Amino acid sequence: MKDEHKFETRLLSSLSKVFPDENLTDSPFANGSILRNETFSFQLAFRSEKLLKQVKVHITVDSSLKAAVRSVGVVPSELPVYPDHDEHVIRSTPGLYPDPLYPITEEGLTAFPGQWRSVWITIDSNGQPGHYPIGIRLESEEGLTLGEEQFELEVLSGLLPDQTLIHTEWFHVDCLASHYKEEIFSERHWELIRSYVQTAVNNGMNMLLTPLFTPPLDTQVGGERPTVQLVDVEVIASDTYAFGFDKLNRWVDMCNEEGVAYFEFSHLFTQWGAQHAPKVVALANGEMTPIFGWQTEASSDEYRSFLQQFLPALREWIKIKGIGDRSYFHISDEPSLDQLESYRKASEMVGSLLSDFPIIDALSNYDFYVNGLVKTPIAATDHLDKFLEHEVNPLWAYYCCAQYKEVANRFFSMPSARNRILGIQLYKYQITGFLHWGYNFWYSQYARKEIDPYRTTDAEAAFPSGDAFIVYPGEHGPIESIRLKVMQEALQDLRALQLLESLIGRERVINGLEEGLDDPITFKCYPREADWLLAKRAWINQTIHSYSNS
């Protein structure tokens, strides 16, 4: 039996953002295709003319497909974007923005009167090729059908190749301890770490920031973040140290079990210029005490002596552990050109000690690379041109709050297509790795205080909402976001393009991507429409299917 009051539903793609305070203008999206080992997401939007509580969601799907249904929550944004933003935003006003993906409890959903809301359906396929109807029905508290839709999903025979892009989103384990009020590296903290690593890996993050010492990232000068140091240090004599790797060993074992492929060891010098040592805590005279930090000049004899003892010990441990070809190091994050000399000194301090390992750092000035100060540059997406012109290889890319004009990004205020286009761009320019600083940064800027990420989404008016984190804290582990799932789709697009290239060749793939466009795809110039992305992915899938079965 059907409820007679007005209740609207509409199927939408994962690239739609449903706002409670505006009419829904996106076209219906009722069918799609995926490869056999792929994750696919779509939405069911709904609107009721009256307030309804305990709305139940029922999904009918073939047993070979694994389906998850979540409610798209809304969170506040006081700083959606900087005032001089470009025109490629959905809105720039403060308000409620769709982002967290909440599990649906026994209480069901609430349909607010006159507001569009949506549920997010994720399908994981390991089934046989074929066409699969997916039915979604919303039911009132009384058991009456409010609305129902059917999505048609085609599972194709092709398989995505393994991800070759190295992808890291910086994981802030101190934020976990702070939010959940757990002792750092207690058993419960380790459990939480594992759950967040699982979510990261499931969404295409295959490199993990590994805190040898407390990472010197987004920290107020003179201030400090909670100590999250995996390496035990003991002062056994003046300028003589002993090192223990038990916690680091547990970390690496956990990462191996969860599918992490690469380790990026935390920065050996402070952010923005490599002028100081990171906080290092050691057992000295029977007490744990900081022995290096803001008070330590980066090029001091004391810190130099420490690194000359620590890095060889770490190298030997890496060799014994068998992860040498999976290990990467950082000097300092985001140095500017006027800090080139301090970065040079730091690079030279550790260069001979880390000659067998890639050094990766986020920076945007080509001079750092051409002067041999960094082996593998990570260039901001709006500063890639010079690196590409000189055919730098390997070349990584990153974006953060500063990349809000022209290039891809994932602020709340931006259309999801601006998030997803990154996969095509990374493919075309054969980028080796992608870095973002904010997997779960739940502090205010410079880590001055803890924040509630469900209330403060801009690090206290520091970064546009959507920059500082891509997961939320749930009761027992992470709550995913729509931005995380769209980023996963971008990475799947990249892998699908690599599969297509293996079938028809790179030149034909690029020609197919850019067919009908006025200009070639670059990091700043690209189609903006969600419909273009959806149609292009359908073309990729169908071309793979036709050549795989020919």
C-alpha positions as CSV (number, residue, x, y, z in Angstrom):
1,M,0.0,0.0,0.0
2,K,1.3,3.5,-0.8
3,D,1.2,6.6,1.3
4,E,-0.9,9.3,-0.5
5,H,0.8,12.5,0.6
6,K,3.3,14.0,-1.8
7,F,6.7,12.3,-1.6
8,E,9.2,12.6,-4.4
9,T,12.2,10.5,-5.3
10,R,14.9,10.7,-8.0
11,L,18.0,8.6,-8.8
12,L,21.2,10.6,-9.1
13,S,24.8,9.9,-9.8
14,S,27.6,10.1,-7.2
15,L,28.5,13.5,-8.7
16,S,25.4,15.2,-7.5
17,K,25.3,17.2,-4.3
18,V,21.9,17.4,-2.7
19,F,21.3,20.6,-0.7
20,P,18.4,20.7,1.7
21,D,17.6,24.4,0.9
22,E,17.4,24.4,-2.8
23,N,15.5,22.7,-5.6
24,L,16.9,19.6,-7.2
25,T,17.9,20.4,-10.8
26,D,20.2,17.4,-11.7
27,S,18.9,15.0,-14.3
28,P,17.9,11.5,-13.2
29,F,20.7,8.9,-13.4
30,A,19.2,5.4,-13.5
31,N,21.8,3.2,-15.1
32,G,25.5,2.6,-15.2
33,S,28.3,0.1,-15.8
34,I,31.3,-1.1,-13.8
35,L,34.2,-3.6,-14.2
36,R,34.0,-6.7,-12.2
37,N,36.3,-5.6,-9.3
38,E,35.1,-2.1,-9.0
39,T,33.1,0.0,-6.5
40,F,30.2,2.0,-7.8
41,S,28.1,4.6,-6.1
42,F,24.8,6.4,-6.8
43,Q,22.2,8.2,-4.8
44,L,18.5,8.2,-4.2
45,A,17.2,11.7,-3.5
46,F,13.9,12.2,-1.7
47,R,11.6,15.0,-0.6
48,S,8.5,14.9,1.6
49,E,5.8,17.6,1.9
50,K,5.5,16.8,5.6
51,L,7.8,15.7,8.4
52,L,8.3,12.0,8.5
53,K,10.4,10.1,11.0
54,Q,11.7,6.5,11.1
55,V,11.6,6.2,7.3
56,K,13.0,2.7,6.4
57,V,15.2,2.0,3.4
58,H,14.9,-1.4,1.7
59,I,17.2,-2.5,-1.1
60,T,16.8,-5.5,-3.4
61,V,20.0,-6.7,-5.1
62,D,21.5,-9.9,-6.4
63,S,23.5,-11.8,-3.8
64,S,26.7,-11.5,-5.9
65,L,26.7,-7.8,-5.4
66,K,27.6,-6.3,-2.0
67,A,25.4,-3.3,-1.3
68,A,25.8,-0.6,1.4
69,V,23.2,2.1,2.0
70,R,24.0,5.2,4.0
71,S,22.4,8.5,4.7
72,V,24.1,11.6,3.3
73,G,24.4,14.0,6.2
74,V,24.8,17.7,6.2
75,V,27.4,19.7,8.1
76,P,28.0,23.4,8.5
77,S,30.5,25.5,6.6
78,E,31.3,29.0,7.7
79,L,34.2,29.3,5.2
80,P,33.1,27.5,2.0
81,V,35.8,29.1,-0.2
82,Y,38.1,32.1,-0.3
83,P,36.5,35.4,-1.5
84,D,38.5,35.6,-4.7
85,H,37.4,32.1,-5.9
86,D,36.8,31.3,-9.5
87,E,33.4,30.7,-11.0
88,H,33.6,26.9,-10.8
89,V,31.9,26.5,-7.5
90,I,28.4,25.3,-6.6
91,R,27.9,28.1,-4.0
92,S,30.0,30.3,-1.9
93,T,27.6,31.1,0.9
94,P,27.8,29.7,4.5
95,G,25.3,27.0,5.3
96,L,24.7,23.3,5.5
97,Y,26.6,21.2,2.9
98,P,26.2,17.5,2.1
99,D,29.2,15.4,3.0
100,P,29.3,12.7,5.8
101,L,27.9,9.2,5.0
102,Y,26.1,8.0,8.1
103,P,25.1,4.4,8.7
104,I,21.4,4.0,8.8
105,T,20.3,2.8,12.2
106,E,17.1,1.0,13.3
107,E,15.5,4.4,13.7
108,G,15.8,4.9,9.9
109,L,15.8,8.3,8.2
110,T,14.0,11.6,8.8
111,A,12.4,13.3,5.9
112,F,12.3,17.0,6.7
113,P,9.3,18.9,5.2
114,G,10.2,20.5,1.8
115,Q,13.9,19.5,2.0
116,W,15.7,17.3,-0.5
117,R,17.9,14.8,1.1
118,S,19.6,11.6,-0.2
119,V,20.8,8.2,0.6
120,W,24.1,6.9,-0.9
121,I,24.2,3.4,-2.3
122,T,27.6,1.7,-2.8
123,I,27.9,-1.5,-4.8
124,D,31.0,-3.7,-4.7
125,S,31.1,-6.2,-7.5
126,N,32.7,-9.6,-7.6
127,G,29.9,-11.1,-9.6
128,Q,29.5,-12.5,-13.0
129,P,29.1,-10.2,-16.0
130,G,25.5,-9.3,-16.7
131,H,22.7,-6.8,-16.0
132,Y,21.6,-6.4,-12.4
133,P,18.5,-4.5,-11.3
134,I,18.8,-2.8,-7.9
135,G,15.6,-1.8,-6.3
136,I,15.4,0.8,-3.6
137,R,12.2,1.4,-1.6
138,L,11.5,4.0,1.1
139,E,8.8,3.0,3.7
140,S,7.0,4.9,6.3
141,E,6.9,4.1,10.0
142,E,3.5,2.5,9.3
143,G,4.9,0.3,6.6
144,L,3.5,2.2,3.7
145,T,5.6,2.7,0.5
146,L,6.6,6.3,0.2
147,G,8.6,6.0,-3.0
148,E,10.6,3.4,-4.9
149,E,13.1,3.4,-7.8
150,Q,15.1,0.8,-9.8
151,F,18.7,1.3,-10.9
152,E,20.1,-0.9,-13.7
153,L,23.8,-1.8,-13.3
154,E,25.8,-3.6,-15.9
155,V,28.8,-5.6,-14.7
156,L,31.3,-6.0,-17.5
157,S,33.9,-8.8,-17.8
158,G,37.0,-6.6,-17.5
159,L,39.0,-6.3,-14.4
160,L,40.7,-3.1,-13.2
161,P,44.5,-3.5,-13.0
162,D,46.3,-3.0,-9.7
163,Q,46.7,0.7,-8.8
164,T,50.2,1.9,-9.8
165,L,49.7,5.5,-8.6
166,I,51.2,6.0,-5.2
167,H,48.6,7.8,-3.1
168,T,48.9,9.3,0.4
169,E,46.5,11.3,2.5
170,W,48.4,12.4,5.6
171,F,47.1,10.3,8.6
172,H,47.2,12.2,11.9
173,V,47.2,9.6,14.6
174,D,47.4,12.2,17.3
175,C,44.0,13.5,16.2
176,L,42.6,10.0,16.8
177,A,43.9,10.0,20.4
178,S,42.7,13.5,21.0
179,H,39.2,12.9,19.7
180,Y,38.6,9.5,21.2
181,K,40.3,10.4,24.5
182,E,42.6,7.4,24.3
183,E,46.2,7.1,25.5
184,I,48.6,7.3,22.6
185,F,49.6,3.8,21.4
186,S,47.3,2.1,23.9
187,E,45.6,-1.0,22.7
188,R,42.4,0.9,21.9
189,H,44.5,3.6,20.0
190,W,46.1,0.8,17.9
191,E,42.6,-0.6,17.2
192,L,41.4,2.8,16.0
193,I,44.5,3.3,13.9
194,R,43.9,0.0,12.2
195,S,40.3,0.9,11.4
196,Y,41.3,4.2,9.8
197,V,44.0,2.5,7.8
198,Q,41.5,-0.1,6.5
199,T,39.3,2.7,5.3
200,A,42.2,4.5,3.7
201,V,43.4,1.3,1.8
202,N,39.9,0.5,0.7
203,N,39.6,3.9,-0.9
204,G,42.9,3.8,-2.8
205,M,45.5,5.1,-0.4
206,N,48.4,2.8,-0.6
207,M,51.1,4.9,1.2
208,L,51.0,5.8,4.9
209,L,52.6,8.7,6.7
210,T,54.7,6.9,9.4
211,P,55.6,9.0,12.4
212,L,59.2,8.1,13.3
213,F,58.9,11.2,15.5
214,T,56.0,13.5,16.0
215,P,55.4,14.9,12.5
216,P,56.4,18.7,12.4
217,L,53.3,19.6,10.3
218,D,50.8,22.4,10.8
219,T,52.3,23.2,14.2
220,Q,52.5,26.7,15.7
221,V,56.1,27.9,16.1
222,G,57.0,27.2,19.6
223,G,54.0,25.0,20.2
224,E,53.7,21.2,20.0
225,R,51.4,18.5,19.0
226,P,50.8,15.3,21.1
227,T,53.8,13.0,21.0
228,V,53.2,10.2,18.5
229,Q,56.7,8.8,18.2
230,L,57.2,5.3,16.9
231,V,60.9,5.1,17.5
232,D,62.2,4.8,21.1
233,V,65.3,6.8,21.9
234,E,67.5,6.6,24.9
235,V,70.4,8.9,25.7
236,I,73.2,6.6,26.9
237,A,76.0,9.2,27.0
238,S,76.6,12.7,25.9
239,D,75.6,12.8,22.2
240,T,75.2,9.1,22.1
241,Y,71.9,7.3,21.5
242,A,70.3,3.9,21.4
243,F,67.2,3.2,19.4
244,G,64.3,0.8,19.7
245,F,62.0,-0.1,16.9
246,D,59.3,-2.2,18.6
247,K,56.4,0.2,17.9
248,L,57.6,0.9,14.4
249,N,57.8,-2.8,13.8
250,R,54.2,-3.2,15.0
251,W,53.1,-0.3,12.7
252,V,54.7,-1.9,9.7
253,D,53.3,-5.3,10.5
254,M,49.8,-3.8,10.8
255,C,50.2,-1.9,7.5
256,N,51.3,-5.1,5.8
257,E,48.3,-6.9,7.1
258,E,46.0,-4.2,5.8
259,G,47.5,-3.8,2.4
260,V,49.6,-0.7,2.7
261,A,52.2,-0.8,-0.1
262,Y,54.5,2.1,0.8
263,F,55.8,4.0,3.9
264,E,56.6,7.7,3.9
265,F,58.6,8.4,7.0
266,S,57.8,11.7,8.7
267,H,59.7,14.8,8.0
268,L,63.2,15.1,9.5
269,F,63.0,18.9,9.8
270,T,60.3,21.4,10.5
271,Q,57.7,22.6,7.9
272,W,58.2,25.7,5.8
273,G,61.9,25.9,5.5
274,A,63.7,23.2,7.5
275,Q,65.0,25.6,10.1
276,H,64.5,23.4,13.2
277,A,64.5,19.8,14.3
278,P,61.2,18.0,14.9
279,K,60.2,17.2,18.5
280,V,62.2,14.1,19.6
281,V,61.5,12.6,23.0
282,A,64.1,10.4,24.7
283,L,64.7,8.5,27.9
284,A,67.4,10.5,29.7
285,N,68.5,10.0,33.3
286,G,65.4,7.7,33.8
287,E,62.9,10.3,32.5
288,M,61.2,10.9,29.2
289,T,62.1,14.3,28.0
290,P,62.2,16.3,24.8
291,I,65.8,16.4,23.5
292,F,65.1,18.2,20.2
293,G,62.5,20.6,18.9
294,W,61.9,24.3,18.2
295,Q,64.9,25.1,20.4
296,T,67.2,23.1,18.1
297,E,68.6,24.7,15.0
298,A,68.4,22.3,12.1
299,S,72.1,22.5,11.2
300,S,73.3,22.2,14.8
301,D,76.1,19.8,15.7
302,E,73.9,18.1,18.2
303,Y,71.1,17.3,15.7
304,R,73.6,16.4,13.0
305,S,75.2,13.9,15.4
306,F,71.8,12.5,16.2
307,L,70.9,11.9,12.6
308,Q,74.3,10.4,11.9
309,Q,73.5,7.7,14.5
310,F,69.7,7.4,13.9
311,L,69.5,7.1,10.2
312,P,72.1,4.3,9.8
313,A,70.3,2.4,12.6
314,L,67.0,3.0,10.8
315,R,68.4,1.9,7.4
316,E,69.6,-1.4,9.0
317,W,66.2,-2.0,10.5
318,I,64.5,-1.3,7.1
319,K,66.9,-3.7,5.5
320,I,66.1,-6.5,8.0
321,K,62.4,-5.7,7.7
322,G,62.7,-6.0,3.9
323,I,60.9,-2.8,3.1
324,G,63.7,-0.9,1.4
325,D,61.9,-0.6,-1.9
326,R,58.8,0.6,-0.2
327,S,60.3,3.4,1.9
328,Y,60.3,7.1,1.2
329,F,61.7,10.0,3.2
330,H,60.8,13.7,3.7
331,I,63.1,16.7,4.5
332,S,60.6,19.6,5.0
333,D,57.1,20.3,3.8
334,E,56.4,23.2,1.4
335,P,59.6,25.2,1.5
336,S,59.5,28.6,-0.4
337,L,62.2,29.9,-2.6
338,D,63.6,32.2,0.1
339,Q,64.1,29.1,2.2
340,L,66.1,27.3,-0.4
341,E,69.4,27.7,1.5
342,S,68.1,26.3,4.7
343,Y,66.5,23.4,2.8
344,R,69.8,22.9,1.0
345,K,71.6,22.5,4.3
346,A,69.1,20.0,5.6
347,S,69.2,18.1,2.3
348,E,73.0,17.9,2.4
349,M,72.9,16.8,6.1
350,V,71.0,13.6,5.3
351,G,71.8,13.2,1.6
352,S,74.6,10.6,2.0
353,L,72.7,8.9,4.8
354,L,69.6,8.3,2.6
355,S,71.2,8.0,-0.8
356,D,69.4,4.7,-1.4
357,F,65.9,6.1,-0.8
358,P,63.5,8.5,-2.6
359,I,63.3,11.9,-1.0
360,I,59.8,13.4,-1.6
361,D,58.6,16.8,-0.6
362,A,55.7,19.1,-1.5
363,L,57.1,22.2,-3.1
364,S,56.3,24.3,-6.1
365,N,59.5,26.0,-7.2
366,Y,61.5,24.2,-9.9
367,D,64.8,25.5,-8.5
368,F,64.7,22.9,-5.7
369,Y,64.7,20.1,-8.2
370,V,67.2,21.6,-10.7
371,N,69.6,22.2,-7.8
372,G,69.4,18.6,-6.9
373,L,67.9,19.2,-3.5
374,V,64.9,16.8,-3.9
375,K,64.9,13.6,-5.8
376,T,61.2,13.4,-6.3
377,P,59.4,16.7,-6.3
378,I,55.7,16.9,-5.4
379,A,54.5,19.9,-7.2
380,A,51.2,21.8,-6.6
381,T,48.8,21.2,-9.4
382,D,48.8,24.9,-10.3
383,H,52.6,24.9,-10.6
384,L,53.2,21.7,-12.5
385,D,53.8,23.3,-15.9
386,K,57.5,23.9,-15.6
387,F,58.1,20.4,-14.2
388,L,56.1,18.9,-17.1
389,E,58.0,21.0,-19.6
390,H,61.3,19.6,-18.4
391,E,59.9,16.1,-18.4
392,V,60.7,15.6,-14.7
393,N,60.4,11.9,-13.8
394,P,59.3,10.7,-11.4
395,L,56.9,13.5,-10.7
396,W,54.2,13.7,-8.0
397,A,51.4,16.2,-7.6
398,Y,49.4,17.6,-4.7
399,Y,46.8,20.2,-3.9
400,C,45.7,21.9,-0.7
401,C,43.8,25.0,0.3
402,A,45.9,27.2,-2.0
403,Q,44.8,25.4,-5.2
404,Y,41.3,26.9,-5.5
405,K,41.5,28.5,-8.9
406,E,41.1,26.6,-12.1
407,V,42.6,23.3,-10.9
408,A,40.8,20.3,-9.4
409,N,40.1,20.2,-5.7
410,R,37.5,18.9,-3.2
411,F,36.1,21.7,-1.1
412,F,32.5,21.4,0.0
413,S,31.6,24.3,-2.2
414,M,33.0,22.6,-5.4
415,P,31.1,20.3,-7.7
416,S,32.1,16.7,-7.3
417,A,33.2,16.6,-11.0
418,R,36.0,18.9,-10.0
419,N,37.1,16.3,-7.5
420,R,36.8,13.3,-9.9
421,I,38.5,14.9,-13.0
422,L,41.8,14.4,-11.2
423,G,42.0,10.7,-12.2
424,I,42.0,11.6,-15.9
425,Q,44.6,14.3,-15.4
426,L,46.9,12.0,-13.5
427,Y,46.6,9.5,-16.2
428,K,47.3,11.8,-19.1
429,Y,50.4,13.3,-17.5
430,Q,51.6,10.0,-16.1
431,I,52.0,11.4,-12.6
432,T,53.7,8.9,-10.3
433,G,52.1,9.8,-7.0
434,F,49.5,12.1,-5.4
435,L,49.6,13.6,-1.9
436,H,47.1,15.4,0.2
437,W,47.8,16.7,3.7
438,G,44.3,16.1,5.2
439,Y,43.0,12.6,5.8
440,N,41.8,13.4,9.3
441,F,43.2,16.8,10.6
442,W,40.8,17.5,13.4
443,Y,42.6,20.4,15.0
444,S,42.4,24.1,14.4
445,Q,45.1,25.7,12.2
446,Y,48.6,25.2,13.7
447,A,47.2,22.5,16.0
448,R,46.3,25.0,18.6
449,K,43.3,23.2,19.9
450,E,41.0,20.2,19.2
451,I,37.8,20.8,17.1
452,D,34.6,18.9,16.5
453,P,34.8,18.1,12.8
454,Y,31.0,17.9,12.7
455,R,30.7,21.5,13.8
456,T,34.0,23.1,12.6
457,T,34.9,22.1,9.1
458,D,37.3,24.9,8.3
459,A,40.0,24.4,11.0
460,E,38.6,27.6,12.7
461,A,38.4,29.8,9.6
462,A,41.8,28.7,8.3
463,F,41.0,26.5,5.3
464,P,37.9,26.2,3.2
465,S,35.6,23.4,4.3
466,G,36.7,20.1,2.8
467,D,40.5,20.8,2.9
468,A,41.5,19.5,6.4
469,F,39.9,16.1,6.4
470,I,38.1,13.6,4.2
471,V,36.8,11.3,7.0
472,Y,34.9,12.0,10.2
473,P,35.2,10.2,13.5
474,G,32.5,7.7,14.2
475,E,31.8,5.9,17.4
476,H,33.9,2.8,16.5
477,G,35.9,4.1,13.5
478,P,35.8,6.3,10.5
479,I,32.7,7.8,8.8
480,E,33.4,8.2,5.1
481,S,32.5,11.3,3.1
482,I,31.0,11.8,-0.4
483,R,34.4,13.5,-1.2
484,L,36.3,10.3,-0.3
485,K,34.0,8.1,-2.4
486,V,34.3,10.4,-5.4
487,M,38.1,10.5,-5.0
488,Q,38.0,6.7,-5.1
489,E,36.1,6.9,-8.4
490,A,38.8,9.2,-9.8
491,L,41.4,6.6,-8.9
492,Q,39.3,3.9,-10.5
493,D,39.0,6.0,-13.7
494,L,42.8,6.2,-13.8
495,R,43.1,2.4,-13.5
496,A,40.4,1.9,-16.2
497,L,42.3,4.2,-18.5
498,Q,45.5,2.1,-18.0
499,L,43.5,-1.0,-18.8
500,L,42.1,0.6,-22.0
501,E,45.7,1.7,-22.9
502,S,46.8,-1.9,-22.8
503,L,44.1,-2.8,-25.3
504,I,44.2,0.1,-27.8
505,G,47.4,2.1,-27.1
506,R,48.0,5.4,-25.3
507,E,47.5,7.7,-28.3
508,R,44.1,6.3,-29.1
509,V,43.1,6.7,-25.4
510,I,44.1,10.3,-25.3
511,N,42.4,11.0,-28.6
512,G,39.3,9.4,-27.3
513,L,39.3,11.4,-24.1
514,E,39.7,14.7,-25.9
515,E,37.4,14.0,-28.8
516,G,35.1,16.9,-29.3
517,L,36.9,19.3,-26.9
518,D,38.1,22.7,-28.0
519,D,41.4,22.4,-26.1
520,P,43.5,19.5,-24.8
521,I,43.0,18.4,-21.2
522,T,45.5,20.0,-18.7
523,F,45.4,20.5,-15.0
524,K,43.8,23.9,-15.5
525,C,41.7,23.3,-18.6
526,Y,39.3,20.5,-18.6
527,P,35.5,19.7,-19.0
528,R,33.6,20.9,-16.0
529,E,30.4,19.0,-16.5
530,A,29.4,16.0,-14.5
531,D,27.6,14.6,-17.5
532,W,30.8,14.7,-19.6
533,L,32.7,12.7,-16.9
534,L,29.9,10.1,-16.7
535,A,29.6,9.8,-20.4
536,K,33.4,9.5,-20.8
537,R,33.6,6.7,-18.2
538,A,30.8,4.9,-20.0
539,W,32.8,5.2,-23.2
540,I,35.9,3.8,-21.4
541,N,33.9,0.8,-20.1
542,Q,32.3,0.0,-23.4
543,T,35.5,0.3,-25.3
544,I,37.2,-2.0,-22.8
545,H,34.3,-4.4,-23.2
546,S,34.3,-4.5,-27.0
547,Y,38.1,-5.0,-27.3
548,S,38.2,-7.6,-24.4
549,N,35.5,-9.7,-26.2
550,S,36.8,-9.3,-29.8
